[in-house]
Amino acid sequence: MTESIYIFTDGSSRGNPGPGGWGAILIGKFGSFEVKELGGGEAHTTNNRMELSAAIRALSFATSQLQNFSTSKLVIYTDSGYLVEGITKWIHNWQKRRWKTADKKPVLNRDLWEELYGLADGKKIEWKHIRGHVGVAGNERCDEIATSFADGESPKLYSGVLQNYGIKNILNVARG
């Protein structure tokens, strides 16, 4: 039986480049918990690198920790058009052109694109672009995690059952 795993991701940087952070929330029926928040940061990075890092870290966690990952459909929500367009469209042409853009320049963040592609290739993933900062709870929480790490803080990250999660409407993406 196929179960869905829902993932929200976001990245942030204070300056571009500057200190940055990423946040991710995984929601699904896996193991002993149903919600897992992840986050981290880097001292000198860009917003796009943090957007990619959030997706990579979420997929890495799913791959290594979730027992039903191989039979699950993943739905990834992000406010990054760069991430969605890149992984669903642009990456195929970049690979054909040996990691050059249409105007023959090297693809920025190639290292992260290759890592993300390696994690996503062959998986049942639906990439969903949602608008940011419009009240979508999952996106707002990921933004809070990412900006906290960008600011050098370590927010408390939740890991537990959905019933006890502080955000009750986490899967409502109607505004996005």
Backbone as a printed PyTorch tensor [residue, N CA C, xyz], in Angstrom:
tensor([[[  0.8350,  -1.1820,   0.0000],
         [  0.0000,   0.0000,   0.0000],
         [  0.8870,   1.2560,   0.0000]],

        [[  0.5200,   2.2090,  -0.8130],
         [  1.2760,   3.4440,  -0.8970],
         [  0.7290,   4.4680,   0.0820]],

        [[  1.6070,   5.0430,   0.8740],
         [  1.2330,   6.1160,   1.7860],
         [  1.9400,   7.3740,   1.3310]],

        [[  1.3690,   8.5030,   1.6460],
         [  1.9960,   9.7690,   1.2840],
         [  2.7800,  10.3380,   2.4490]],

        [[  3.8810,  10.9550,   2.1080],
         [  4.6790,  11.7180,   3.0480],
         [  4.6590,  13.1500,   2.5310]],

        [[  4.3050,  14.0720,   3.4000],
         [  4.2360,  15.4840,   3.0190],
         [  5.4430,  16.1980,   3.6090]],

        [[  6.0870,  17.0010,   2.7720],
         [  7.2840,  17.7150,   3.2000],
         [  7.1290,  19.1910,   2.8470]],

        [[  7.4160,  20.0440,   3.8050],
         [  7.4990,  21.4890,   3.5740],
         [  8.9670,  21.8680,   3.7130]],

        [[  9.4510,  22.7670,   2.8560],
         [ 10.8380,  23.2250,   2.9580],
         [ 10.9110,  24.7330,   2.7500]],

        [[ 11.9450,  25.3280,   3.3200],
         [ 12.2170,  26.7450,   3.0790],
         [ 13.6690,  27.0300,   3.4160]],

        [[ 14.1990,  28.0610,   2.7660],
         [ 15.5540,  28.5060,   3.0200],
         [ 15.5670,  30.0050,   3.2100]],

        [[ 16.6070,  30.4920,   3.8770],
         [ 16.7060,  31.9080,   4.1740],
         [ 18.1720,  32.2950,   4.2520]],

        [[ 18.4690,  33.5370,   3.8750],
         [ 19.8050,  34.0710,   4.1440],
         [ 19.6750,  35.5360,   4.5110]],

        [[ 20.5430,  35.9660,   5.3830],
         [ 20.5940,  37.3610,   5.8230],
         [ 21.7200,  38.0120,   5.0370]],

        [[ 21.3590,  38.6370,   3.9440],
         [ 22.3310,  39.0460,   2.9510],
         [ 22.3880,  37.9280,   1.9290]],

        [[ 22.8590,  38.2090,   0.7730],
         [ 22.8550,  37.1820,  -0.2640],
         [ 24.1260,  37.3430,  -1.0990]],

        [[ 25.2700,  36.8870,  -0.5890],
         [ 25.4380,  35.9050,   0.4880],
         [ 25.5060,  36.5300,   1.8750]],

        [[ 25.3450,  35.6390,   2.8310],
         [ 25.4000,  35.9950,   4.2360],
         [ 25.0920,  34.7650,   5.0590]],

        [[ 24.8490,  34.9310,   6.3600],
         [ 24.4620,  33.7750,   7.1780],
         [ 23.0930,  33.2670,   6.7210]],

        [[ 22.9580,  31.9470,   6.6730],
         [ 21.7070,  31.3810,   6.1760],
         [ 21.2160,  30.2220,   7.0020]],

        [[ 19.9620,  29.8640,   6.7500],
         [ 19.3560,  28.7310,   7.4330],
         [ 18.3560,  28.0430,   6.5420]],

        [[ 18.0160,  26.8340,   6.8960],
         [ 17.0180,  26.0600,   6.1750],
         [ 16.1190,  25.3620,   7.1860]],

        [[ 14.8980,  25.0910,   6.7620],
         [ 13.9380,  24.3820,   7.6010],
         [ 13.1300,  23.4020,   6.7750]],

        [[ 12.7470,  22.2950,   7.3860],
         [ 11.9190,  21.2970,   6.7170],
         [ 11.0070,  20.6420,   7.7410]],

        [[  9.8340,  20.2780,   7.2870],
         [  8.8800,  19.5390,   8.1170],
         [  8.4250,  18.3320,   7.3140]],

        [[  8.5380,  17.1500,   7.9000],
         [  8.0470,  15.9150,   7.2800],
         [  6.8260,  15.4570,   8.0640]],

        [[  5.7790,  15.1020,   7.3440],
         [  4.5360,  14.6550,   7.9680],
         [  4.0950,  13.3680,   7.2940]],

        [[  3.8490,  12.3370,   8.0720],
         [  3.3910,  11.0750,   7.5190],
         [  3.3390,  10.0090,   8.5920]],

        [[  2.9350,   8.8280,   8.2160],
         [  2.8730,   7.7170,   9.1550],
         [  4.1240,   6.8890,   8.9710]],

        [[  5.0950,   7.1560,   9.8290],
         [  6.3600,   6.4410,   9.7390],
         [  6.9510,   6.2830,  11.1290]],

        [[  7.3170,   5.0520,  11.4370],
         [  7.9450,   4.7660,  12.7210],
         [  7.0950,   5.1730,  13.9070]],

        [[  7.7630,   5.7430,  14.9270],
         [  7.0730,   6.0780,  16.1600],
         [  6.5950,   7.5280,  16.1920]],

        [[  6.7790,   8.2720,  15.1120],
         [  6.3280,   9.6550,  15.0950],
         [  5.6350,   9.9680,  13.7630]],

        [[  4.9400,  11.0730,  13.7260],
         [  4.2510,  11.4550,  12.5070],
         [  4.6390,  12.8380,  12.0030]],

        [[  5.3630,  13.6030,  12.7860],
         [  5.8720,  14.9070,  12.3690],
         [  7.3250,  15.0000,  12.7960]],

        [[  8.1710,  15.4650,  11.8910],
         [  9.5870,  15.6630,  12.2020],
         [ 10.0210,  16.9860,  11.6030]],

        [[ 10.4770,  17.9030,  12.4610],
         [ 11.0250,  19.1720,  12.0030],
         [ 12.5470,  19.0510,  11.9440]],

        [[ 13.1300,  19.6050,  10.8970],
         [ 14.5760,  19.6130,  10.7040],
         [ 15.0230,  21.0350,  10.4150]],

        [[ 16.2500,  21.3440,  10.7200],
         [ 16.7760,  22.6650,  10.3930],
         [ 18.2660,  22.7340,  10.6100]],

        [[ 18.8650,  23.7450,   9.9910],
         [ 20.2910,  23.9490,  10.1440],
         [ 20.6950,  25.2520,   9.4900]],

        [[ 21.9570,  25.5560,   9.5510],
         [ 22.4220,  26.8120,   8.9890],
         [ 23.8590,  26.7620,   8.5440]],

        [[ 24.2640,  27.8190,   7.8570],
         [ 25.6350,  27.9970,   7.4060],
         [ 26.0180,  29.4480,   7.6170]],

        [[ 27.2980,  29.6820,   7.8700],
         [ 27.7760,  31.0290,   8.1730],
         [ 27.7970,  31.9370,   6.9490]],

        [[ 28.0610,  31.3810,   5.7620],
         [ 28.1830,  32.1960,   4.5540],
         [ 27.5670,  31.4270,   3.3840]],

        [[ 26.4090,  31.8720,   2.9390],
         [ 25.6830,  31.1260,   1.9140],
         [ 24.7080,  32.0520,   1.1960]],

        [[ 23.8870,  31.4830,   0.3300],
         [ 22.8510,  32.2520,  -0.3700],
         [ 21.4810,  31.6480,  -0.0950]],

        [[ 20.4650,  32.4150,  -0.3890],
         [ 19.1030,  31.9410,  -0.2150],
         [ 18.8500,  30.6860,  -1.0600]],

        [[ 19.2810,  30.7060,  -2.3250],
         [ 19.0370,  29.5460,  -3.1790],
         [ 19.7490,  28.2980,  -2.6690]],

        [[ 20.9450,  28.4440,  -2.1380],
         [ 21.6360,  27.2810,  -1.5770],
         [ 20.8770,  26.7280,  -0.3720]],

        [[ 20.2770,  27.6100,   0.4180],
         [ 19.5100,  27.1490,   1.5750],
         [ 18.2030,  26.4840,   1.1380]],

        [[ 17.5760,  26.9910,   0.0820],
         [ 16.3660,  26.3410,  -0.4510],
         [ 16.6960,  24.9150,  -0.8940]],

        [[ 17.7830,  24.7660,  -1.6230],
         [ 18.2090,  23.4410,  -2.0710],
         [ 18.6030,  22.5560,  -0.8890]],

        [[ 19.2950,  23.1270,   0.0780],
         [ 19.7220,  22.3590,   1.2570],
         [ 18.5350,  21.8090,   2.0290]],

        [[ 17.4770,  22.5930,   2.1440],
         [ 16.2790,  22.1240,   2.8600],
         [ 15.7010,  20.8870,   2.1840]],

        [[ 15.5860,  20.9170,   0.8680],
         [ 15.0430,  19.7620,   0.1400],
         [ 15.9780,  18.5640,   0.2510]],

        [[ 17.2750,  18.7990,   0.1370],
         [ 18.2530,  17.7110,   0.2400],
         [ 18.1880,  17.0690,   1.6170]],

        [[ 18.1820,  17.8730,   2.6640],
         [ 18.1680,  17.3350,   4.0290],
         [ 16.8690,  16.5640,   4.3030]],

        [[ 15.7610,  17.0790,   3.8180],
         [ 14.4820,  16.3810,   4.0150],
         [ 14.4850,  15.0380,   3.2950]],

        [[ 14.9460,  15.0230,   2.0510],
         [ 14.9870,  13.7590,   1.3030],
         [ 16.0220,  12.8040,   1.8810]],

        [[ 17.1440,  13.3200,   2.3580],
         [ 18.1500,  12.4660,   3.0000],
         [ 17.5840,  11.8040,   4.2480]],

        [[ 16.8690,  12.5950,   5.0430],
         [ 16.2470,  12.0410,   6.2460],
         [ 15.2280,  10.9690,   5.8570]],

        [[ 14.3840,  11.2870,   4.8930],
         [ 13.3590,  10.3340,   4.4650],
         [ 13.9970,   9.0340,   3.9700]],

        [[ 15.0500,   9.1540,   3.1810],
         [ 15.7190,   7.9800,   2.6280],
         [ 16.3280,   7.1020,   3.7190]],

        [[ 16.9590,   7.7210,   4.6960],
         [ 17.6830,   6.9450,   5.7000],
         [ 16.8450,   6.5220,   6.9010]],

        [[ 15.7750,   7.2440,   7.2050],
         [ 15.0550,   7.0130,   8.4510],
         [ 13.6500,   6.4340,   8.3130]],

        [[ 13.0400,   6.5730,   7.1550],
         [ 11.6510,   6.1580,   7.0280],
         [ 11.5330,   4.7700,   6.4320]],

        [[ 10.8880,   3.8890,   7.1780],
         [ 10.7660,   2.5070,   6.7500],
         [  9.9420,   2.3630,   5.4710]],

        [[  8.9450,   3.1980,   5.2780],
         [  8.0640,   3.0580,   4.1220],
         [  8.4250,   4.0200,   2.9940]],

        [[  9.6510,   4.5710,   3.0090],
         [ 10.0400,   5.5670,   2.0210],
         [  9.9370,   5.0430,   0.5920]],

        [[ 10.3950,   3.8200,   0.3520],
         [ 10.4360,   3.3070,  -1.0220],
         [  9.0520,   3.0810,  -1.6100]],

        [[  8.0420,   2.9150,  -0.7830],
         [  6.6890,   2.7000,  -1.3030],
         [  5.8020,   3.9220,  -1.1490]],

        [[  6.3640,   5.0120,  -0.6720],
         [  5.5770,   6.2130,  -0.4150],
         [  5.6250,   7.1920,  -1.5700]],

        [[  4.5600,   7.9400,  -1.6950],
         [  4.5420,   9.0800,  -2.5980],
         [  4.9050,  10.2860,  -1.7470]],

        [[  5.8310,  11.0980,  -2.2280],
         [  6.2180,  12.3000,  -1.5130],
         [  5.6070,  13.5090,  -2.1960]],

        [[  5.0710,  14.4090,  -1.3930],
         [  4.5770,  15.6880,  -1.8890],
         [  5.4080,  16.7430,  -1.1770]],

        [[  6.1760,  17.5030,  -1.9640],
         [  7.0590,  18.5130,  -1.3980],
         [  6.5320,  19.8890,  -1.7320]],

        [[  6.2650,  20.6720,  -0.6890],
         [  5.7680,  22.0420,  -0.8300],
         [  6.9040,  23.0120,  -0.5450]],

        [[  7.1120,  23.9550,  -1.4560],
         [  8.1410,  24.9640,  -1.2790],
         [  7.6940,  26.2710,  -1.9110]],

        [[  8.1780,  27.3790,  -1.3630],
         [  7.8670,  28.6720,  -1.9750],
         [  8.9640,  29.0850,  -2.9630]],

        [[  9.8800,  28.1820,  -3.2600],
         [ 10.9820,  28.4710,  -4.1710],
         [ 10.6840,  27.9810,  -5.5830]],

        [[ 10.3690,  28.9240,  -6.4630],
         [ 10.1970,  28.5830,  -7.8680],
         [ 11.4940,  28.0490,  -8.4550]],

        [[ 12.6220,  28.5810,  -7.9900],
         [ 13.9470,  28.1290,  -8.4240],
         [ 14.1020,  26.6260,  -8.1670]],

        [[ 13.7140,  26.1730,  -6.9960],
         [ 13.8180,  24.7630,  -6.6490],
         [ 12.9000,  23.9090,  -7.5160]],

        [[ 11.6330,  24.2850,  -7.6210],
         [ 10.6650,  23.4800,  -8.3720],
         [ 11.0070,  23.4420,  -9.8620]],

        [[ 11.2560,  24.6060, -10.4560],
         [ 11.5860,  24.6510, -11.8910],
         [ 12.9010,  23.9180, -12.1510]],

        [[ 13.8700,  24.1240, -11.2700],
         [ 15.1740,  23.4970, -11.4510],
         [ 15.1120,  21.9830, -11.4420]],

        [[ 14.4230,  21.3950, -10.4550],
         [ 14.4230,  19.9360, -10.3260],
         [ 13.4550,  19.2650, -11.3040]],

        [[ 12.4090,  19.9710, -11.7440],
         [ 11.4400,  19.3350, -12.6430],
         [ 11.6800,  19.6460, -14.1210]],

        [[ 12.3900,  20.7270, -14.4280],
         [ 12.5590,  21.1200, -15.8320],
         [ 14.0160,  21.3790, -16.2060]],

        [[ 14.6220,  22.3700, -15.5770],
         [ 15.9300,  22.8500, -16.0170],
         [ 17.0300,  21.8110, -15.9150]],

        [[ 16.9790,  20.9590, -14.8990],
         [ 18.0860,  20.0360, -14.6300],
         [ 18.3620,  19.1050, -15.8030]],

        [[ 17.3320,  18.7110, -16.5250],
         [ 17.5120,  17.7820, -17.6430],
         [ 18.3350,  18.4350, -18.7520]],

        [[ 18.0480,  19.6960, -19.0430],
         [ 18.8350,  20.4130, -20.0550],
         [ 20.2410,  20.7210, -19.5500]],

        [[ 20.3840,  21.0470, -18.2790],
         [ 21.7200,  21.2830, -17.7270],
         [ 22.5890,  20.0400, -17.8930]],

        [[ 22.0140,  18.8860, -17.6190],
         [ 22.7800,  17.6530, -17.7460],
         [ 23.1640,  17.4070, -19.2040]],

        [[ 22.2350,  17.6150, -20.1170],
         [ 22.5220,  17.4300, -21.5470],
         [ 23.6200,  18.3700, -22.0230]],

        [[ 23.6550,  19.5750, -21.4650],
         [ 24.6450,  20.5780, -21.8670],
         [ 25.8930,  20.5390, -20.9800]],

        [[ 26.0850,  19.4390, -20.2650],
         [ 27.2320,  19.2720, -19.3680],
         [ 27.3130,  20.3960, -18.3390]],

        [[ 26.1830,  20.6250, -17.6920],
         [ 26.0500,  21.5790, -16.5960],
         [ 26.3690,  23.0140, -17.0110]],

        [[ 25.8470,  23.3570, -18.1870],
         [ 25.9010,  24.7390, -18.6680],
         [ 24.4680,  25.2250, -18.8570]],

        [[ 24.2690,  26.5290, -18.6320],
         [ 22.9580,  27.1330, -18.8570],
         [ 22.7650,  27.3360, -20.3590]],

        [[ 21.5740,  27.7930, -20.7340],
         [ 21.2920,  28.0380, -22.1490],
         [ 22.2670,  29.0500, -22.7440]],

        [[ 22.7430,  29.9760, -21.9390],
         [ 23.7120,  30.9540, -22.4530],
         [ 25.1570,  30.5370, -22.1440]],

        [[ 25.3630,  29.2270, -21.9870],
         [ 26.6880,  28.6130, -21.8940],
         [ 27.4950,  28.9630, -20.6380]],

        [[ 26.8270,  29.4210, -19.6020],
         [ 27.4980,  29.7130, -18.3350],
         [ 27.3640,  28.4920, -17.4160]],

        [[ 28.3310,  28.3200, -16.5050],
         [ 28.2150,  27.2000, -15.5580],
         [ 26.9640,  27.3530, -14.6770]],

        [[ 26.3050,  26.2380, -14.4210],
         [ 25.1200,  26.2240, -13.5590],
         [ 25.5460,  26.5400, -12.1290]],

        [[ 24.8950,  27.5270, -11.5360],
         [ 25.1550,  27.8520, -10.1380],
         [ 24.6300,  26.7350,  -9.2360]],

        [[ 25.3220,  26.4760,  -8.1690],
         [ 24.9140,  25.4760,  -7.1710],
         [ 24.8860,  24.0510,  -7.7250]],

        [[ 25.7350,  23.7990,  -8.7130],
         [ 25.7580,  22.4820,  -9.3500],
         [ 25.9140,  21.3610,  -8.3300]],

        [[ 26.7850,  21.5540,  -7.3290],
         [ 27.0050,  20.5200,  -6.3290],
         [ 25.7050,  20.1100,  -5.6450]],

        [[ 24.8910,  21.0980,  -5.2980],
         [ 23.6170,  20.7960,  -4.6190],
         [ 22.5890,  20.2180,  -5.5920]],

        [[ 22.5690,  20.7220,  -6.8160],
         [ 21.6380,  20.1590,  -7.8070],
         [ 21.9370,  18.6860,  -8.0660]],

        [[ 23.2190,  18.3450,  -8.1660],
         [ 23.5780,  16.9440,  -8.3870],
         [ 23.1890,  16.0740,  -7.1950]],

        [[ 23.3910,  16.5840,  -5.9900],
         [ 23.0060,  15.8370,  -4.7900],
         [ 21.4920,  15.6510,  -4.7250]],

        [[ 20.7610,  16.7170,  -4.9870],
         [ 19.2990,  16.6350,  -4.9640],
         [ 18.7860,  15.6730,  -6.0270]],

        [[ 19.3300,  15.7590,  -7.2150],
         [ 18.9060,  14.8620,  -8.2930],
         [ 19.1650,  13.4000,  -7.9190]],

        [[ 20.3200,  13.1370,  -7.3140],
         [ 20.6340,  11.7780,  -6.8920],
         [ 19.6320,  11.2380,  -5.8780]],

        [[ 19.1620,  12.0970,  -5.0030],
         [ 18.1720,  11.6790,  -4.0010],
         [ 16.7750,  11.5320,  -4.5970]],

        [[ 16.4390,  12.3710,  -5.5730],
         [ 15.0720,  12.4110,  -6.1110],
         [ 14.8490,  11.4740,  -7.2960]],

        [[ 15.8890,  11.1580,  -8.0270],
         [ 15.7550,  10.3720,  -9.2450],
         [ 15.1090,   9.0170,  -8.9730]],

        [[ 14.0640,   8.7330,  -9.7140],
         [ 13.3670,   7.4570,  -9.5970],
         [ 12.3550,   7.3710,  -8.4720]],

        [[ 12.2310,   8.4260,  -7.6820],
         [ 11.2720,   8.4320,  -6.5720],
         [  9.9420,   9.0350,  -7.0290]],

        [[  8.8890,   8.6640,  -6.3320],
         [  7.5600,   9.2200,  -6.6160],
         [  7.4140,  10.5330,  -5.8530]],

        [[  7.8300,  11.6350,  -6.4920],
         [  7.8060,  12.9320,  -5.8310],
         [  6.9790,  13.9060,  -6.6540]],

        [[  6.0710,  14.5640,  -5.9810],
         [  5.2980,  15.6490,  -6.5950],
         [  5.8070,  16.9470,  -5.9810]],

        [[  6.4040,  17.7940,  -6.8000],
         [  6.9560,  19.0730,  -6.3610],
         [  5.8860,  20.1340,  -6.5200]],

        [[  5.5230,  20.7990,  -5.4320],
         [  4.4490,  21.8060,  -5.4550],
         [  4.9920,  23.1680,  -5.0600]],

        [[  4.8390,  24.1210,  -5.9580],
         [  5.2290,  25.4980,  -5.6490],
         [  4.0420,  26.1900,  -4.9840]],

        [[  4.2750,  26.7510,  -3.7950],
         [  3.2430,  27.5000,  -3.0910],
         [  3.7580,  28.9160,  -2.8700]],

        [[  2.8560,  29.8330,  -2.7300],
         [  3.2720,  31.2120,  -2.4530],
         [  3.7420,  31.3030,  -0.9990]],

        [[  4.7850,  32.0660,  -0.8130],
         [  5.3110,  32.2590,   0.5370],
         [  4.6410,  33.4140,   1.2430]],

        [[  4.6410,  33.3620,   2.5480],
         [  4.1650,  34.4550,   3.4010],
         [  2.6990,  34.8270,   3.1420]],

        [[  1.8740,  33.7950,   2.9070],
         [  0.4390,  34.0240,   2.7220],
         [ -0.3820,  33.2400,   3.7410]],

        [[  0.2710,  32.7310,   4.7730],
         [ -0.4550,  32.0470,   5.8330],
         [ -0.5210,  30.5410,   5.7080]],

        [[  0.2390,  29.9210,   4.7960],
         [  0.2950,  28.4590,   4.7360],
         [  1.1550,  28.0030,   5.9200]],

        [[  0.5370,  27.3080,   6.8490],
         [  1.1810,  26.9960,   8.1320],
         [  2.5160,  26.2780,   7.9870]],

        [[  2.5980,  25.2910,   7.1210],
         [  3.8460,  24.5550,   6.9440],
         [  4.9580,  25.4400,   6.4210]],

        [[  4.6300,  26.2920,   5.4670],
         [  5.6140,  27.2220,   4.9180],
         [  6.0370,  28.2470,   5.9560]],

        [[  5.0770,  28.7620,   6.7130],
         [  5.3910,  29.7580,   7.7400],
         [  6.3130,  29.1660,   8.8100]],

        [[  6.0570,  27.9310,   9.2230],
         [  6.8980,  27.3010,  10.2440],
         [  8.3020,  27.0250,   9.6990]],

        [[  8.3930,  26.5610,   8.4480],
         [  9.7180,  26.3390,   7.8530],
         [ 10.4890,  27.6430,   7.7490]],

        [[  9.7990,  28.7280,   7.4180],
         [ 10.4400,  30.0320,   7.3450],
         [ 10.9570,  30.4430,   8.7240]],

        [[ 10.1650,  30.1850,   9.7390],
         [ 10.5660,  30.5010,  11.1140],
         [ 11.8180,  29.7170,  11.5130]],

        [[ 11.8560,  28.4410,  11.1570],
         [ 13.0290,  27.6090,  11.4650],
         [ 14.2470,  28.1320,  10.7080]],

        [[ 14.0780,  28.3660,   9.4050],
         [ 15.1920,  28.8060,   8.5620],
         [ 15.7480,  30.1550,   9.0060]],

        [[ 14.8680,  31.1060,   9.2740],
         [ 15.3530,  32.4340,   9.6690],
         [ 15.9940,  32.3960,  11.0610]],

        [[ 15.5040,  31.5420,  11.9370],
         [ 16.1380,  31.3990,  13.2500],
         [ 17.5760,  30.9210,  13.1010]],

        [[ 17.7890,  29.9080,  12.2840],
         [ 19.1490,  29.4190,  12.0710],
         [ 20.0020,  30.4720,  11.3700]],

        [[ 19.4230,  31.2120,  10.4240],
         [ 20.1590,  32.2900,   9.7460],
         [ 20.5980,  33.3590,  10.7470]],

        [[ 19.7910,  33.5600,  11.7720],
         [ 20.1010,  34.5510,  12.8110],
         [ 21.0040,  33.9960,  13.9130]],

        [[ 21.4730,  32.7570,  13.7390],
         [ 22.3770,  32.1660,  14.7190],
         [ 21.6850,  31.5630,  15.9160]],

        [[ 20.3720,  31.4180,  15.8490],
         [ 19.6070,  30.8180,  16.9510],
         [ 19.3810,  29.3370,  16.6700]],

        [[ 19.0260,  28.5990,  17.6850],
         [ 18.6930,  27.1820,  17.5460],
         [ 17.2740,  26.9660,  18.0520]],

        [[ 16.2980,  27.0210,  17.1510],
         [ 14.9100,  26.8640,  17.5910],
         [ 14.6380,  25.4380,  18.0490]],

        [[ 13.6600,  25.3030,  18.9020],
         [ 13.2410,  23.9730,  19.3480],
         [ 12.4980,  23.3170,  18.1860]],

        [[ 12.9460,  22.1290,  17.7990],
         [ 12.3580,  21.4020,  16.6740],
         [ 11.4970,  20.2610,  17.2030]],

        [[ 10.3090,  20.1210,  16.6500],
         [  9.3520,  19.1210,  17.1150],
         [  9.5950,  17.7800,  16.4290]],

        [[  9.4320,  16.7260,  17.1780],
         [  9.4370,  15.3680,  16.6620],
         [  8.4340,  14.5880,  17.5000]],

        [[  7.3460,  14.1880,  16.9050],
         [  6.3310,  13.4710,  17.6610],
         [  5.0690,  13.2400,  16.8500]],

        [[  4.0170,  12.8860,  17.5370],
         [  2.7660,  12.5730,  16.8590],
         [  2.0720,  13.8520,  16.3920]],

        [[  1.3830,  13.7360,  15.3020],
         [  0.6830,  14.8690,  14.7150],
         [ -0.3310,  15.4630,  15.6840]],

        [[ -0.9920,  14.6080,  16.4410],
         [ -2.0110,  15.0360,  17.3990],
         [ -1.4710,  16.0450,  18.4130]],

        [[ -0.1970,  15.9270,  18.7750],
         [  0.4050,  16.8170,  19.7700],
         [  1.1780,  17.9810,  19.1660]],

        [[  1.1930,  18.0590,  17.8480],
         [  1.9330,  19.1200,  17.1660],
         [  1.2160,  20.4480,  17.3690]],

        [[  1.9580,  21.4780,  17.6140],
         [  1.3770,  22.7850,  17.9140],
         [  0.6670,  23.4540,  16.7540]],

        [[  0.9200,  23.0090,  15.5410],
         [  0.2750,  23.6010,  14.3650],
         [ -0.8250,  22.6530,  13.9040]],

        [[ -2.0470,  23.0280,  14.1640],
         [ -3.1730,  22.1210,  13.9050],
         [ -3.5540,  22.0250,  12.4320]],

        [[ -3.3060,  23.0740,  11.6490],
         [ -3.7220,  23.0770,  10.2430],
         [ -2.5260,  22.9090,   9.3130]],

        [[ -1.5530,  22.1090,   9.7040],
         [ -0.3030,  21.9690,   8.9900],
         [ -0.4860,  21.5220,   7.5380]],

        [[ -1.4620,  20.7140,   7.2310],
         [ -1.6390,  20.2300,   5.8670],
         [ -2.6030,  21.0680,   5.0300]],

        [[ -3.0500,  22.1950,   5.5800],
         [ -3.9270,  23.0970,   4.8180],
         [ -3.0520,  23.9980,   3.9540]],

        [[ -3.0700,  23.7700,   2.6520],
         [ -2.2610,  24.5630,   1.7210],
         [ -3.1470,  25.3890,   0.7920]],

        [[ -4.3760,  25.6090,   1.1910],
         [ -5.3530,  26.3020,   0.3320],
         [ -4.8960,  27.6980,  -0.0790]],

        [[ -4.1450,  28.3800,   0.7590],
         [ -3.7150,  29.7420,   0.4430],
         [ -2.5130,  29.7880,  -0.4750]],

        [[ -1.8590,  28.6650,  -0.6410],
         [ -0.6220,  28.6400,  -1.3980],
         [ -0.8350,  28.5410,  -2.8600]]])
